[in-house]
Amino acid sequence: RLFFLGMILCENEENLKLVKRIDLIQVRRTMKEIHPVLFKDFLEDIVEGDR
């Protein structure tokens, strides 16, 4: 569940830049610690979406 919430936060990064209390770097770091394989897949999806 925590990883899912992290995905939502990261996918809405542009909208959350004005919210100073959310540290997206720390969110991503925690996501990577919780489930490295799922985090890798998540990042690959983001990169593919930017192409």
N, C-alpha and C positions, 0 to 999 in steps of 0.2 A: 504493500500500500504506500509506504514512504517513497519507494522508487517511482511509482505512478504519479504521486504529487510532484516529485522533482521534475518529471517529464513535462508536466503541465506548466510548471514555473518556467522551465527553460524554453519551451515552445512559445511562451508569451513574453519573452525577454524584452522586446521592444516596448510593450505596454507597461512593463514593470520598472523601467529605468527611473521613473520619478519616485518610486517607492524605495526610500533609502534603507529601510529595515530589512530588505531581502538581499542577502549576499549570494548572488547566483554562482559565483566561483566556489563558495563553500557548498552550495547545493550540489553542484556537479562533482565536487570532490567526495562528498558523502555518497552520492549515487555510485561512483566508481568503487568506493570501499565496500558498499553493500553487495553489489553484484557486478563484478568487472566485465563479464561476458555480455550481459544485457546492456551495460553502459556502452560497450564497444559497438554493439548492434545499433543502439540509439544514435550514436555519433555518426555511424555510416549512413543511416537514414537521413540525418540532417544534411550531410555533405551531398548526398545524391539529390536531395530536394533543392539544393542551391544551384544545381547545374542547369 
